[in-house]
Amino acid sequence: MAEPETQLLLGVGLIEKDTNGDALWVWCYPSVTAELRTLLLRKCCLTDESKLLHTFVFGQYKRTWFYITTVEVQDSPALKKVTHFSIVLTAKDFNPEKYGAFTRILCRIYLKYGSPVKMMESYIAVLTKGICQSEENGSFLSKDFDARKAYLAGSIKDIVSQFGMETVILYTALMLKKRIVVYHPRIEAIQEFTRTLPALVWHRQDWSILHSYVHLNEEEVEALKACAGYVAGFTDSEVNSRPDLYDVYVNLADSEITISPVVKEAMTMGKLHKEIGQLIVQSAEDPDKSDSQVIKDISLKTKEILSTLASLTEVSDGNEKPTLNSEALKQKRFPPATENFLFHLAAAEQMLKI
């Protein structure tokens, strides 16, 4: 059973840019902390000096997801002194399609009435009933937006067509819960690419590792560093000279993947990785297979690897969680790179004896 909206939605906010060119917080409900306000002003494109309009951006900060839709005001009698505005939703869950659809409806309402009161009515309707309906502004039903659909919305095939066999580097880094940083000057490209990566480790279904829009700002960087493994997207090329932030660096603009010297040993590639890479490429290049079928193929291979690992574990000292028996692993006489990968995977899955 999906969680009701009362447990997922956290708040709604409004940022306006006036005819003087100032972008300001105008209204929010129920409340937004000063820290989050500053962050969201930075994320919404209205404070960006490049003046590029990004219609929809999303990301997370300290486990709070944010979704921002920005529109230019044209011929709205209700908003004479406003040139642009952004509607911000904060929530506990990852679902860009759901919150993108809802923010677009709230934008239409604000364009028409120029008052937050009408938006608040729709927000409370969704918060309490999961639905808001209006003939002119469109209807929204939150149960139409399943979390699983959001997980499957990106394209694994696009990633494989760009990186080919090197996709296995991304797979290995995700399996071992390493830190992946992705750079591209366009936020839309970053978001599309980064949101898809957690699907490579489908067995975890964990999108909390995704930080799709990060600035090289002290608070944001510190919050990111507090996370163990992650996928983080940046539009600032300066991130390349921040090796303290990544184990694997993806320059999406140049289609280049770099492995940090710090994790070279854990990320050593061998026969098993070649097999996985070939499976990913063959599956993704099959025109008859959908993205979700490709994810399923990869997931089956992952299950195979995890069951091999499980066969080498033991339960001891009344500990409920099985731990890796290093002797059993050595006796299998796997190729060194495979043994190394299984050992580091056991560490990532917290299956090593402390």
N, C-alpha and C positions, 0 to 999 in steps of 0.2 A: 504494500500500500504506500503510495507517494505521500510525503509529508504535506500537511495543509499549508497554505500560503502564510498563515499567521506565524508559522515556525520558520519560514524561509525568508520572507521579505523583511528587510530591516528598516528601510527608509526611502524617502523620495526628496529630491532637491531641485532647485532651479537656479541656473546661472544665466545672467543676461549681459550682453554687450550693448552699450548705448551708443547714441550718435556721436559722443565724444571719444569713443574708442576704448572706454573703460569696461573691463569684465569684472562683474561682482556677484557674490552670492546674494540672492534676493529673498529666498524662502526655502524652508525645509520642514519636513514632518517625519517622525515626531521630533528628532533632533540629530545633529551631526557634530561630532567632536571637532575642536579647532584643528587638530592634527589631520583629520580626514578631509576637512574643508580645504586646507592648503593643498593636500595631495590631489583632490579632485579638480581644483582650479588649474593645477599643473597638467592634469590628464586631458581636460577638455581643451579643444584646440583654440578656444577664444583668447587664451593668454599667449598663444604661440606667435612669435614674431614673424614666422614665415607666412602667416595669414592663410595657410592651406586649410580648407574645410574638410574635416574628417567626420563623415555623417554618423559613424558608430564606432566606438571603441569600448573595449572591456579588459578587465584584468583583476588582480586581487592584491590586497595588502593586509598582512597579518590576519589571514583567514576571512576577510570581508571581501566579497566580490563586488565590483562596481561595473555598471553598464551606463554608457553615456551616449545619447543621441543629440546631435546638434543640427539646427536648421537656420537658414537665412530667412529673415522676415521680409516678405514682399507683399505689398497691398493689404496689410492687416490694419483696419481702422482701430482695432483694440490695442495695438502696440506701436503707436506712432514714433516713440523715441527709442525704440529698440531695433538694432540692425540684425542681431543674431541671438539665439538663446540655446542653452543645453538643458536637457532633462536628465537627471542622474537618478538611477535606482541603485540601492545597495542591498545585498542579499547574502544568504549563507551558502547558496548553491551555484554551480557552474551550469548556465544554460543561456548562451547568447541569443539563441533563436527566440526563446520565451520572453526574455527581458527586452530584446530588441523590438519585438512586436508590441509589447506593452508601452515602451517609451514612445514609439511612433504614434500610438493612439493619444497618449498624454500630450504630445507635441501638437497634434491637430486640435485638441481641446483648448490648449493655451493660445494657439494662433487665432482661434475663433473668439474666445471670451476675454483673453488678456488678464485673467484672474486665476490665482492658484486655488481658489475655493472649488471650482468645477473639477480641477485635477484631483484635488483631495477626495472629492466624492467618489471618483472612479477608483482611486487608490484604495480607499477603505472598502469599496465593493469587492475588489479583487482580494484584498487582505482577509476579509471575512467570508466571502462566498466563492472566491476563485473565479469570478466572472464579472465583466462589465460590458454592457451592451448599449449601443446607440446607433441609430440609423445613419447619421451623417458622419460620425467619427470612426465607425467600425466597431466590431465586437472582439472581445478577447476572452478566451477560456483557458485557464492555466492547465487544465488536465490534457489539453491537446499537445502539450510540450513535455514529452517524456524525457527523463534524464538520459536514458540510453540512446535516444535519438540524437541528443546533443553530443554524446560521446562518439557517435558514428558519422557526424556531419562533415568532418574533414575528409580529405582524400589521400589515403596511403599511396595510391597509384601515382599521384602527382609527385610525391616525395621520391618514390623509387625511380620515376622517369627522370628526375633531376640528379639523383645521387647514385643510382644503380647499385653495384655491389657494396659501395661505401655505406649504404643504409644499415648494414650489419654493425657498423661502429655505433650508430645511434641506438640500435637494438641492445647492443652489449652494455653501453653506458646506462641505459634505462634499467636493464635487468640488474645491474650492479649498484643502482641508486646513486649514480654519479651526478655531477653538476654540469648541465648543458646550457651554454649561452648561445643565443642566436642573434645575429645582427643583419639588419636590412634597413635602408633609409626610409622605406615605406611601411608605416604601421600596419596597413591592411595585409601586406605580404607576411609580416611577422606573425600577425594573429592567426592567419589561415594555416601557416606552417606549424607554429608551436602548439596550437590546440589539437593537432592531429597526432603528435608524437606519443602521448600517453597510451594511445590505442595499440602501439607496438608491444606493450606489456599488458594486454587486455585482461589477463588473469587477476590483476590487481584492481582494475577499474578505479584508479585513483587519479582524479584530476586536480587534487589539492596540490600536486607538485607543479602545476602550471602557473607561471607568472608572466602573462603574455604582453605586459606593457610596463617596463621598468625604466625609470630615469636614473642617471648616475647622480643621485641626490643622496646625501649622507644617511638620512633616516631610511630611505628605501633600500639602500645597499646594506645597511646594518640588519634590517628586517629579513632581507634575502639570505644574508650570511647565517642567520639563526636557523635556517632550514637545512636539513641534511642533504637530500638530493633534490634537484629541481630542473625545470625547463624554463629559462627566462629569456624574454624577448627585449631587445634594445634597438632604438633607431639612431643611437649615437655611436659613431665608429670608434670613439675613444675607449669603448669597452674592450677593444682588442688589446689595449695596453693595461688591462686589469686582470693579470693571471690569477690573482687571489680569488676571483669570482667564478672561475670555470675549470672543469676537468676536460671538457670537450668544447671547442669553439667552432660554431658554424657560421661562415660568412655566406649568407643566403644569396647575396647579390652576385658573388663570384663563384657560387657552387663549390666552396672549399670547406673541408672539415679538418680541423687540427686537434690532435690529441696532446694534452699537456704532459710534459716530462714526469710530473708528479704521479700520473696514473698509467704510465707506459707499461709497467710490469703487470698491473691488474688487467689491463686492456690488451695483453698480448694475443694476437690473432693466430689461429691454427686451423687444423682440418675441420673441427666442429663449426667454427665460425664461417668457413668457406661453404660448408653444407647449408648452414642457415641462410647465408647470403644468397646462394643459388636458389634456395626454396623461395625466398622473398621475391627475388627478381622474376623467377618463372611464374609465380602466382600472379604478381602484379602486371606482368606483360600479357597475361591471358585475356584476350578481348571479351571472352564470355563470362569473366568473373567480375562481380561487383566489388566495391571497396570492402564491404562487410565480409564477403567471402575470403578476400585476401587476409583480413584481420583474423578470420577463423583458422585459415591455414597456418598462419604464424603462431596463433595461440595453441594449436594442436602440437606443434613442434616444441613450444615452451613447456607444455604439459609433460611431454616425453622427457625433456631435460629435468624437470622438477621431480618426476617419478624416479629417474636415475639417482638424483640427489637423495630422495627420500629412502631409497633402498640402502643407502650408505649411512643412515642415521641410527641412533639408538636412544632409548629413553633410560635415563639413569638418575640416581639420587632422588627419587620421588619427584623429579622435575617433569612436569606434564609435557613440555615442549621437547620434541626430539632434537638431539644435537648430532653434528657430523662426527662419525668415527673416522679419524684421520688415517688410521691403519687400514681400514677397509677401503678407503679411497686409494691409498698407495698400492694395495694388493691388486687392484683392478688393472694396473699398468696402462692407464690411459696415456695418450700422447701428452707431453708436458703442458702444452697450451690448454688442453681440455681439463686436465687435473687442476691447473691454475685457475681456470674459469669457474669450475665447480666449487673450489675452495672459497673464492671471492663471492660467489653467489650464495654460498652458505652463510658467509658473513653478512651479506646484504639482507638475507632472510632471517637473520638473528638465530642461526643454527650452530654457532660455534660455542664451545665451552668457554666460559669466562674464567 
